[in-house]
Amino acid sequence: MKSLYFIRFFDILFSFLAIIILSPLLLLIIIILKLTEEREVFFLQNRIGLNGENILVYKFVTMIKNSENIGTGSLTLKNDPRILPFGRFLRKSKLNELPQLFNVLIGDMSLIGPRPLVKRDFESYPERYHQTILSLKPGLSGIGSIIFHDEAELMNFNEAESFHLYDKVVMPYKGELELWYAKNQTLYNYFLVIFLTIWVVISSNASLCWKCLKGLPVKPTKLNKLI
């Protein structure tokens, strides 16, 4: 319990400092989005948060308007036609997630935890993981989102095959990863996952996770060639 108070302290400290330091970059992205494409800046969406409560998550716009009700909905495929040109860059670099620093600052999210999901995606977790995941504050990053840092690239199949991979392979393994984090939620692992997040954004290589995080669940065979 004591480690949770320290984690909240560092959530506030790091998110506040990041917002200050990154403010010129945030402003530049806002200007570009205002001048190009949909001329919209922020995408706001209700997601499932701690204890199942709805939270409003902030992201930079990367897709056409009403994209969640078009095509594959919340599942993004490789070369998804709904993604805007500048949005593709934001998604690849993960810059589209930066507005969630404000979610962290106000306490809806932590820097590290399971990603907050819409209802359809959350229900793709096997039910045995639901209670554990809901007991964790959702994160800007987390072990699941690090290992699946380029998730859309995995969905290089037709729609039916992509949904099957997502629901039957990806989400059950993500559930195992979040269960691991719930059992190993220490201040040390909090800082280690922050480091791994930075490493993966720079290198696009998540293999270091299995070397740094002891007892991490073994990848399913179907994912061996994909991640």
C-alpha positions as CSV (number, residue, x, y, z in Angstrom):
1,M,0.0,0.0,0.0
2,K,2.8,2.4,0.8
3,S,4.3,1.9,-2.6
4,L,1.0,3.1,-4.1
5,Y,1.4,6.5,-2.3
6,F,4.9,6.8,-3.7
7,I,3.7,5.9,-7.2
8,R,1.0,8.6,-7.0
9,F,3.6,11.1,-5.9
10,F,5.8,10.3,-8.8
11,D,2.8,10.3,-11.2
12,I,2.1,13.9,-10.2
13,L,5.7,14.9,-10.3
14,F,6.6,13.3,-13.6
15,S,3.4,14.3,-15.4
16,F,3.7,17.9,-14.3
17,L,7.3,18.1,-15.4
18,A,6.6,16.4,-18.7
19,I,3.8,18.8,-19.5
20,I,6.1,21.8,-18.8
21,I,9.1,20.4,-20.7
22,L,7.0,19.1,-23.6
23,S,4.7,22.2,-23.9
24,P,6.5,23.6,-27.0
25,L,6.0,20.2,-28.7
26,L,2.4,20.0,-27.6
27,L,1.8,23.5,-28.9
28,L,3.4,22.6,-32.3
29,I,1.2,19.5,-32.7
30,I,-1.9,21.5,-31.8
31,I,-1.0,24.1,-34.5
32,I,-0.3,21.4,-37.1
33,L,-3.6,19.6,-36.4
34,K,-5.5,22.9,-36.5
35,L,-4.1,23.7,-39.9
36,T,-4.3,20.3,-41.6
37,E,-6.6,17.4,-42.2
38,E,-9.7,17.3,-40.0
39,R,-8.8,20.6,-38.2
40,E,-9.6,18.9,-34.9
41,V,-7.1,18.6,-32.1
42,F,-8.3,16.3,-29.4
43,F,-10.1,13.0,-29.5
44,L,-12.0,12.4,-26.2
45,Q,-13.4,9.0,-25.5
46,N,-14.9,7.2,-22.5
47,R,-12.8,4.4,-21.3
48,I,-13.1,1.9,-18.4
49,G,-10.9,3.0,-15.4
50,L,-10.2,2.0,-11.9
51,N,-13.0,-0.1,-10.3
52,G,-14.9,-0.1,-13.6
53,E,-15.6,3.7,-13.4
54,N,-15.8,5.6,-16.7
55,I,-13.0,8.0,-17.4
56,L,-12.6,10.5,-20.2
57,V,-9.3,9.9,-22.0
58,Y,-7.6,12.6,-24.0
59,K,-5.6,11.9,-27.2
60,F,-4.5,13.9,-30.2
61,V,-6.7,13.2,-33.3
62,T,-5.2,10.7,-35.6
63,M,-8.2,9.3,-37.5
64,I,-11.1,10.7,-39.5
65,K,-14.2,11.8,-37.6
66,N,-16.5,9.2,-36.2
67,S,-13.9,6.5,-37.0
68,E,-14.9,4.4,-34.0
69,N,-18.2,3.8,-35.8
70,I,-16.7,3.0,-39.1
71,G,-14.9,-0.1,-40.4
72,T,-13.3,-2.2,-37.7
73,G,-14.3,0.2,-34.9
74,S,-11.9,0.2,-32.0
75,L,-9.6,-2.3,-33.7
76,T,-6.9,-0.6,-35.8
77,L,-5.5,-2.6,-38.7
78,K,-2.2,-2.1,-40.5
79,N,-2.6,0.5,-43.2
80,D,-6.0,1.4,-41.8
81,P,-7.6,3.8,-44.2
82,R,-9.2,5.8,-41.4
83,I,-5.8,7.0,-40.2
84,L,-4.9,10.5,-41.3
85,P,-1.4,11.2,-42.8
86,F,-0.1,13.3,-39.8
87,G,-2.0,10.9,-37.5
88,R,0.0,8.0,-38.8
89,F,3.2,9.8,-37.6
90,L,1.6,10.6,-34.3
91,R,0.6,7.0,-33.7
92,K,3.9,5.6,-34.8
93,S,5.8,7.9,-32.5
94,K,3.2,7.6,-29.7
95,L,2.9,11.4,-29.5
96,N,-0.8,11.0,-29.9
97,E,-0.9,9.7,-26.3
98,L,0.8,12.8,-24.7
99,P,-2.5,14.6,-23.7
100,Q,-3.1,11.7,-21.3
101,L,-0.4,13.3,-19.1
102,F,-3.3,15.5,-18.0
103,N,-5.3,12.3,-17.1
104,V,-2.3,11.2,-15.0
105,L,-2.0,14.6,-13.3
106,I,-5.6,14.7,-12.2
107,G,-5.5,11.1,-11.0
108,D,-7.7,9.3,-13.6
109,M,-4.6,7.4,-14.7
110,S,-1.1,6.4,-13.6
111,L,2.0,6.6,-15.8
112,I,2.2,2.8,-15.6
113,G,-0.8,0.4,-15.6
114,P,-3.0,-1.5,-18.0
115,R,-4.3,0.6,-20.9
116,P,-7.8,2.1,-20.4
117,L,-10.1,0.4,-22.9
118,V,-13.5,0.9,-24.4
119,K,-16.1,-1.7,-23.2
120,R,-15.8,-3.9,-26.3
121,D,-12.0,-4.2,-26.0
122,F,-12.1,-4.7,-22.2
123,E,-14.5,-7.6,-22.6
124,S,-12.0,-9.2,-25.0
125,Y,-9.9,-10.0,-21.9
126,P,-10.9,-13.4,-20.6
127,E,-13.3,-12.9,-17.7
128,R,-10.8,-14.4,-15.2
129,Y,-8.7,-11.3,-15.6
130,H,-11.4,-8.6,-15.3
131,Q,-11.4,-8.2,-11.5
132,T,-7.6,-7.9,-11.3
133,I,-7.3,-5.4,-14.2
134,L,-10.1,-3.2,-12.7
135,S,-8.2,-3.1,-9.4
136,L,-5.4,-1.3,-11.1
137,K,-5.4,2.3,-12.1
138,P,-5.1,2.4,-15.9
139,G,-1.8,3.7,-17.3
140,L,-0.3,5.9,-20.0
141,S,2.0,3.0,-20.6
142,G,2.3,-0.5,-19.2
143,I,3.8,-3.9,-19.8
144,G,1.0,-4.9,-22.2
145,S,1.3,-1.7,-24.2
146,I,5.1,-1.9,-24.3
147,I,5.2,-5.5,-25.7
148,F,2.3,-4.7,-28.1
149,H,3.8,-1.2,-28.9
150,D,3.1,-1.7,-32.6
151,E,-0.2,-3.6,-32.3
152,A,-1.6,-2.3,-35.5
153,E,1.3,-3.8,-37.4
154,L,0.3,-7.2,-36.1
155,M,-3.2,-6.8,-37.6
156,N,-1.9,-7.4,-41.1
157,F,-4.7,-9.8,-42.0
158,N,-8.2,-9.5,-43.3
159,E,-10.8,-8.3,-40.8
160,A,-12.0,-11.7,-39.6
161,E,-8.5,-13.0,-39.0
162,S,-7.4,-9.8,-37.3
163,F,-10.4,-9.9,-34.8
164,H,-9.6,-13.6,-34.2
165,L,-5.9,-12.8,-33.4
166,Y,-6.9,-9.9,-31.2
167,D,-9.6,-11.7,-29.2
168,K,-8.2,-15.2,-29.0
169,V,-4.4,-14.6,-28.7
170,V,-3.5,-10.9,-28.1
171,M,-6.0,-10.1,-25.3
172,P,-5.5,-13.3,-23.3
173,Y,-1.8,-12.7,-23.3
174,K,-2.3,-9.1,-22.3
175,G,-4.4,-10.4,-19.5
176,E,-1.5,-12.5,-18.3
177,L,0.9,-9.6,-18.5
178,E,-1.5,-7.3,-16.5
179,L,-1.9,-10.1,-13.9
180,W,1.9,-10.3,-13.6
181,Y,2.1,-6.5,-13.1
182,A,-0.7,-6.6,-10.4
183,K,1.4,-9.2,-8.5
184,N,4.6,-7.3,-9.0
185,Q,3.5,-3.7,-8.6
186,T,6.4,-2.2,-6.8
187,L,8.1,1.2,-7.0
188,Y,11.1,-0.6,-8.6
189,N,9.0,-2.1,-11.4
190,Y,7.2,1.2,-11.9
191,F,10.5,2.9,-12.7
192,L,11.7,-0.1,-14.7
193,V,8.6,-0.1,-16.9
194,I,9.0,3.7,-17.4
195,F,12.6,3.0,-18.6
196,L,11.4,0.2,-20.9
197,T,8.7,2.5,-22.3
198,I,11.3,5.0,-23.3
199,W,13.6,2.3,-24.7
200,V,10.8,0.8,-26.9
201,V,9.8,4.2,-28.2
202,I,13.4,4.9,-29.2
203,S,14.4,1.4,-30.4
204,S,11.0,-0.3,-31.3
205,N,12.4,-3.4,-29.7
206,A,10.6,-5.0,-26.8
207,S,12.8,-8.0,-26.3
208,L,14.6,-6.3,-23.4
209,C,11.4,-6.7,-21.3
210,W,11.9,-10.5,-20.9
211,K,15.5,-9.8,-19.7
212,C,14.6,-7.1,-17.2
213,L,11.3,-8.3,-15.8
214,K,11.6,-11.5,-13.9
215,G,8.9,-14.1,-14.3
216,L,7.2,-12.4,-17.3
217,P,4.6,-14.7,-18.9
218,V,5.9,-16.7,-21.8
219,K,4.7,-15.6,-25.2
220,P,2.1,-17.8,-26.9
221,T,3.5,-19.7,-29.9
222,K,1.3,-17.8,-32.3
223,L,3.0,-14.5,-31.3
224,N,6.6,-15.7,-31.5
225,K,7.1,-14.4,-35.0
226,L,5.0,-11.3,-34.4
227,I,6.5,-9.7,-31.3
